[in-house]
Structures are given as C-alpha cells and as structure tokens.
Amino acid sequence: MENKLFVGNLPWAATESDIRAHFSQGGEVVSVEVMMDKFTGRPRGFAFVTMANAQAAQDAIAKTENIDFMGRPLKVNVARPREERPSFGGDRPRSGGFGGDRPRSGGFGGGDRGGFGGGCSRGGFGGGGSRGGFGGGERRSGGFGGGDRGGY
C-alpha cells in the first residue's frame, strides 16, 4: 500500500494519460484512477496513482509535491486506507428520510414534522397533527387533507 499515492488539487482538464506522464518522472506508473462524480460524471479533482514500488512512490512524491501541473500545485502523499464509515442502516437513529423514527424527524414517512407519509404534528403528505400537509393535521394550518382550518 506504500506505493499507492493520493494526488489532490488536480485541474478538471487533467486526463489519465496526462497524470501518468507527469508521475512517470518518479518511476514506473502501474495505474492511475481519476475519481469521477457519480452524478455529474465530471472529475472530482483528485486521483490515485499506483507506482511500481515504494521507492518509486517516494521519488514521485519528491518530484511532484507542490509542483505546478496544468496551472495548479499538486498535493501528493501516500494514500491511506479507506476509513470505515457508518452504513446507511447503522445503529444510530436517523432523522428524516424515508420514515424517520424519532420525533420531529420529518422526511418521507414520519416524525412529528412528517414528510410524505405521516407524523404527529406538522404532518406532510400523508398525515400529521397540527400544521398537517397533504394528508392532515388537527389544529392550526392543515394541508391538503385536513386540520381544523381545513386543507384542500
């Protein structure tokens, strides 16, 4: 893992071949992975470069760190292993989203500021107490489907 480098502050126009050519001055480049945004398909401004060995990686760092590359000074260091992050269904309650399970969570299906599907007060599309959205409410404003001040 000591031969894999993190390369930051890349210009948007930098291609894999541009990066490979730039880092080959430090030694043999095994692979280049330009990270792309999964929604836009555009580069995210960083890449991972894998060198042939640890010595080549150290040489590449020495020759490219803070050196101008296509108008921008590169940030280059040894890549760290990816840190564990909590999964979507982790052990802590999530607010909002699809049916949040805590009071005042809102979102698509729940909470007292309910989103689409319900909640207590301040309901959204499907219900709720006061300040209901589409589906209800008890007092005050109501939404589409109810509340003592009406809705739809």
C-alpha positions in Angstrom: 0.0 0.0 0.0 3.0 2.3 0.4 3.2 2.5 -3.4 -0.2 4.0 -3.9 -0.4 7.8 -3.9 -3.2 10.2 -3.3 -3.0 13.2 -5.7 -5.1 16.2 -4.9 -5.8 19.6 -6.4 -5.9 18.2 -9.9 -7.1 20.5 -12.6 -10.5 19.5 -14.1 -9.0 19.1 -17.5 -6.3 16.6 -16.4 -6.7 13.2 -18.1 -5.4 9.8 -17.0 -2.6 10.0 -19.6 -1.6 13.5 -18.5 -1.3 12.3 -14.9 0.6 9.1 -16.0 3.1 11.1 -18.0 3.7 13.6 -15.1 4.2 10.9 -12.5 6.4 8.7 -14.7 9.3 11.1 -13.9 9.4 9.4 -10.4 9.4 5.8 -11.8 7.1 3.2 -13.4 3.4 4.0 -13.0 1.3 0.9 -12.7 -2.2 2.5 -12.7 -4.0 5.8 -12.5 -7.5 6.2 -11.1 -9.1 9.6 -11.7 -12.1 9.8 -9.3 -15.3 10.9 -11.0 -18.5 12.3 -9.5 -21.2 9.6 -9.9 -24.0 12.1 -10.5 -22.4 14.5 -13.0 -19.7 12.2 -14.5 -17.1 15.0 -14.1 -13.7 14.6 -12.3 -13.7 15.3 -8.6 -10.3 16.9 -8.6 -8.3 14.0 -7.1 -6.8 10.7 -8.3 -4.9 7.7 -7.0 -1.6 6.8 -8.7 -0.1 3.4 -8.1 3.7 3.2 -8.6 5.7 0.0 -9.2 7.3 0.1 -5.7 7.7 2.1 -2.5 10.9 3.8 -3.7 9.3 4.9 -6.9 6.4 6.3 -4.9 8.8 8.3 -2.6 10.6 9.6 -5.7 7.3 10.6 -7.3 6.2 12.5 -4.1 9.6 14.3 -4.0 9.4 15.3 -7.7 5.7 16.3 -7.9 4.5 17.7 -4.5 3.6 21.4 -4.8 4.9 21.4 -8.4 2.7 23.2 -11.0 0.7 20.8 -13.1 -1.5 22.4 -15.7 -1.7 25.6 -13.7 -2.3 24.1 -10.2 0.2 23.0 -7.5 -0.4 19.3 -6.7 -0.9 17.8 -3.3 0.7 14.4 -3.3 1.1 11.9 -0.4 0.9 8.2 0.4 -2.7 7.1 0.2 -4.3 6.0 3.5 -6.6 3.0 3.7 -10.3 4.0 3.5 -11.8 4.7 6.9 -14.9 2.7 8.0 -18.0 4.9 7.9 -21.3 4.0 9.4 -23.6 2.3 6.9 -27.0 3.7 5.9 -28.8 1.3 8.3 -26.3 1.9 11.1 -27.0 1.6 14.8 -28.0 5.3 15.4 -31.5 6.6 14.7 -31.7 8.6 11.5 -33.8 11.7 11.2 -35.9 12.5 8.2 -35.6 10.4 5.1 -37.9 7.5 4.4 -40.0 7.3 7.6 -37.7 8.7 10.3 -38.3 7.0 13.6 -37.7 9.9 16.0 -40.0 12.7 17.0 -39.5 15.8 14.8 -37.7 13.8 12.1 -39.9 14.6 9.1 -38.8 13.1 5.8 -40.8 10.9 3.5 -42.7 8.8 6.0 -42.6 10.0 9.6 -41.7 12.0 12.5 -43.8 14.7 14.1 -42.9 17.1 11.3 -43.8 14.3 8.9 -43.0 14.4 5.3 -44.9 12.5 2.7 -46.3 9.7 4.8 -47.2 10.9 8.3 -46.1 12.1 11.6 -47.6 13.7 14.6 -47.7 17.4 14.4 -46.8 19.3 11.3 -47.6 16.4 9.1 -46.6 16.2 5.4 -48.4 14.5 2.6 -49.9 11.6 4.5 -50.9 13.0 7.8 -49.9 14.5 11.0 -51.1 16.5 13.8 -51.2 20.3 13.7 -49.9 22.0 10.6 -50.6 19.0 8.5 -49.5 18.8 5.0 -51.4 16.9 2.2 -53.0 14.4 4.5 -53.9 16.0 7.7 -53.5 17.9 10.8 -55.5 18.6 13.9 -55.4 22.3 14.5 -53.8 25.4 13.0 -53.0 25.2 9.4 -53.9 21.8 7.9 -52.8 20.8 4.5 -54.4 19.1 1.6 -56.4 16.7 3.6 -57.3 18.2 6.9 -56.7 20.2 10.0 -59.3 22.2 11.8 -58.5 25.1 9.5 -59.1 22.8 6.6 -56.7 21.9 3.9 -57.6 21.0 0.5 
